[in-house]
Amino acid sequence: MNRALGEVTRRSSSDRAKATLNRLSRRLISLTAGARVNPAPAFPGQSTDRTAESYRRDLAEFVAAKRGIDVTRAVELMGRAEGQFLGGWGGQDYRRFTELALETFRPLYDETSDAELVRTYQFHGPVDFLRMIGYAIPTLQDIGPILKCLEGNSKVEILDYGCGLAHRTVAVARCLLKRQVNVKVTFVDIRRDLHFDFLNFFAGNTALTMSF
């Protein structure tokens, strides 16, 4: 009976954690012009096209600035690190590695409450960060319907809930900036230092106005 009760408690905690993740995963794009767009679900990653655009170049510049080395050296270090896994950070080998890390540290970092879930996300932040770097940035075709809805706006504000590394939002913002649109982005997510530092660095290299 105690085993059954423990199983019910565990499942209840897991359901609560999943509900929290679902809340964090909702995305909303709002426009100062008053128009609203219902964007597609968050980009799932795991692109099978290894030529697809990603954050890798941005990461190389970020690593170079953070460590005080040149970009060529940063690219070399990244290649060596990513080469430890078949398919790189976006492949199944690395995904399995992240799953093993979750189970390995579960005695210390679990998801039995919302507060603990936040601490767990923060602890696993660097591992999760590299997995997200492996995601492909949505193409112009992917975000075409969103851009069409934004035509004619000189200023756009984007509010991204559960942003992660904001692949879809960044793709939209980049296209709008190229069209001389004033873009302001607000990111909302569990605070993980590496994610925040990278997005802040990225925004600093563009005309993107960002808050977190």
Phi, psi and omega per residue, in radians:
M1 nan -0.714 3.109
N2 -1.086 -0.661 3.109
R3 -1.092 -0.782 -3.139
A4 -1.081 -0.751 3.128
L5 -1.100 -0.711 3.111
G6 -1.113 -0.662 3.135
E7 -1.155 -0.706 3.114
V8 -1.113 -0.742 3.131
T9 -1.105 -0.745 -3.141
R10 -1.098 -0.772 -3.142
R11 -1.135 -0.668 3.114
S12 -1.089 -0.729 3.115
S13 -1.132 -0.723 3.139
S14 -1.118 -0.713 3.127
D15 -1.112 -0.677 3.127
R16 -1.144 -0.697 3.122
A17 -1.129 -0.749 3.132
K18 -1.113 -0.646 3.126
A19 -1.125 -0.682 3.105
T20 -1.125 -0.747 3.114
L21 -1.082 -0.713 3.126
N22 -1.091 -0.688 3.118
R23 -1.129 -0.706 -3.124
L24 -1.234 -0.388 -3.056
S25 -1.479 -0.146 -3.127
R26 -1.195 2.462 3.132
R27 -2.161 2.534 3.141
L28 -2.460 2.311 3.023
I29 -1.978 2.126 3.114
S30 -2.101 2.549 -3.053
L31 -2.006 2.508 3.089
T32 -1.157 -0.402 3.136
A33 -1.318 -0.133 3.103
G34 1.728 -0.201 3.125
A35 -1.357 2.707 3.119
R36 -2.292 2.571 3.136
V37 -2.185 2.391 3.012
N38 -1.736 1.656 -3.070
P39 -1.198 2.850 3.089
A40 -1.164 2.873 3.117
P41 -0.994 2.795 -3.138
A42 -0.917 2.425 -3.097
F43 -1.056 2.222 -2.995
P44 -1.381 -0.233 -3.128
G45 1.371 -2.847 3.134
Q46 1.005 0.860 3.123
S47 -1.170 2.405 3.090
T48 -1.515 -0.174 -3.140
D49 -1.666 1.802 -3.072
R50 -1.252 -0.156 3.088
T51 -1.609 -0.060 -3.116
A52 -1.106 2.590 3.130
E53 -1.169 2.438 3.114
S54 -2.473 -2.994 3.122
Y55 -1.507 0.123 -2.981
R56 -1.046 -0.737 3.125
R57 -1.140 -0.741 3.099
D58 -1.092 -0.671 3.124
L59 -1.136 -0.705 3.130
A60 -1.038 -0.746 3.120
E61 -1.181 -0.646 3.112
F62 -1.126 -0.813 3.135
V63 -1.091 -0.750 -3.134
A64 -1.058 -0.782 -3.135
A65 -1.195 -0.704 -3.087
K66 -1.192 -0.631 -3.054
R67 -1.799 -0.086 3.134
G68 1.228 0.642 3.114
I69 -2.132 2.959 3.122
D70 -1.422 2.854 -3.057
V71 -1.115 -0.633 3.139
T72 -1.051 -0.747 3.105
R73 -1.158 -0.668 3.122
A74 -1.099 -0.746 3.111
V75 -1.089 -0.693 3.120
E76 -1.088 -0.799 3.138
L77 -1.130 -0.717 3.113
M78 -1.109 -0.743 3.141
G79 -1.091 -0.700 3.123
R80 -1.154 -0.728 -3.135
A81 -1.173 -0.823 -3.101
E82 -1.205 -0.484 -3.137
G83 -1.216 -0.143 3.090
Q84 -1.254 -0.217 -3.063
F85 -2.247 2.269 3.065
L86 -1.069 2.135 -3.099
G87 1.560 0.002 3.092
G88 1.220 -2.830 -3.101
W89 -1.174 -0.343 3.141
G90 -1.666 0.057 -3.078
G91 -1.657 3.064 -3.091
Q92 -1.214 -0.546 3.114
D93 -1.062 -0.789 -3.134
Y94 -1.227 -0.635 3.081
R95 -1.038 -0.733 3.103
R96 -1.114 -0.663 3.102
F97 -1.060 -0.755 3.123
T98 -1.145 -0.646 3.106
E99 -1.155 -0.691 3.094
L100 -1.121 -0.685 3.121
A101 -1.099 -0.707 3.118
L102 -1.054 -0.801 -3.112
E103 -1.243 -0.635 -3.121
T104 -1.087 -0.696 -3.074
F105 -1.736 0.145 -3.107
R106 -1.041 -0.579 3.089
P107 -1.041 -0.467 -3.111
L108 -1.793 -0.572 -3.087
Y109 -2.306 1.890 -3.090
D110 -2.221 -2.856 -3.062
E111 -2.289 0.695 -3.046
T112 -1.431 -0.167 3.066
S113 -2.653 2.871 3.136
D114 -1.084 -0.715 -3.135
A115 -1.125 -0.701 3.124
E116 -1.211 -0.627 3.091
L117 -1.040 -0.727 3.110
V118 -1.090 -0.816 3.128
R119 -1.074 -0.669 3.129
T120 -1.136 -0.775 3.098
Y121 -1.036 -0.732 -3.119
Q122 -1.188 -0.696 3.136
F123 -1.102 -0.763 -3.114
H124 -1.511 0.140 -3.066
G125 -0.891 -0.897 -3.115
P126 -1.067 -0.697 3.122
V127 -1.145 -0.763 3.131
D128 -1.177 -0.603 3.128
F129 -1.013 -0.829 -3.120
L130 -1.160 -0.610 3.072
R131 -1.059 -0.739 3.136
M132 -1.205 -0.569 3.072
I133 -1.045 -0.557 -3.138
G134 -1.269 -0.215 3.119
Y135 -1.228 2.609 3.050
A136 -1.496 2.507 3.064
I137 -1.370 2.306 -3.135
P138 -0.913 2.517 -3.119
T139 -1.448 2.999 3.087
L140 -1.017 -0.634 3.105
Q141 -1.140 -0.677 -3.137
D142 -1.094 -0.710 -3.039
I143 -1.768 0.109 -3.122
G144 -0.897 -0.840 -3.134
P145 -1.045 -0.622 3.116
I146 -1.187 -0.807 -3.133
L147 -1.072 -0.640 3.137
K148 -1.087 -0.682 3.122
C149 -1.186 -0.403 -3.077
L150 -1.648 -0.031 -3.096
E151 -1.003 2.380 3.090
G152 1.608 -0.124 3.120
N153 -1.592 2.255 3.114
S154 -1.547 -0.276 3.139
K155 -2.464 2.316 -3.113
V156 -2.334 2.360 3.038
E157 -1.996 2.263 -3.113
I158 -2.025 2.241 3.075
L159 -1.980 2.025 -3.015
D160 -2.005 1.876 3.108
Y161 -1.512 2.408 -3.136
G162 1.064 0.854 -2.886
C163 -1.212 -0.516 -3.024
G164 1.053 -2.100 3.008
L165 -1.843 0.236 2.919
A166 0.984 0.759 -3.077
H167 -0.997 -0.844 -3.087
R168 -1.226 -0.723 3.120
T169 -1.088 -0.750 3.131
V170 -1.110 -0.702 3.122
A171 -1.070 -0.765 3.118
V172 -1.135 -0.809 -3.101
A173 -1.082 -0.728 3.130
R174 -1.041 -0.783 -3.137
C175 -1.140 -0.713 3.141
L176 -1.153 -0.700 3.123
L177 -1.098 -0.657 3.106
K178 -1.129 -0.431 3.115
R179 -1.627 0.248 3.111
Q180 1.125 0.524 3.072
V181 -1.576 2.374 3.083
N182 -1.352 2.059 -3.048
V183 -2.066 2.285 3.023
K184 -2.160 2.277 -3.091
V185 -2.115 2.354 3.006
T186 -2.025 2.105 3.139
F187 -1.728 2.372 3.104
V188 -2.237 2.116 3.124
D189 -2.933 3.019 2.982
I190 -1.050 2.319 -3.078
R191 -1.252 1.980 3.027
R192 -2.189 2.126 -2.928
D193 -0.988 -0.779 -3.080
L194 -1.141 -0.741 3.079
H195 -1.043 -0.821 -3.110
F196 -1.103 -0.830 -3.112
D197 -1.058 -0.711 -3.119
F198 -1.169 -0.836 -3.139
L199 -1.115 -0.630 3.102
N200 -1.154 -0.712 3.091
F201 -1.118 -0.773 -3.140
F202 -1.055 -0.793 -3.134
A203 -1.094 -0.637 3.136
G204 -1.150 -0.410 3.137
N205 -1.572 0.005 -3.139
T206 -2.280 -3.093 3.072
A207 -1.572 0.303 -3.066
L208 -1.395 2.205 3.043
T209 -1.597 2.152 -2.993
M210 -2.305 2.521 2.945
S211 -2.374 2.725 -3.033
F212 -2.265 nan nan
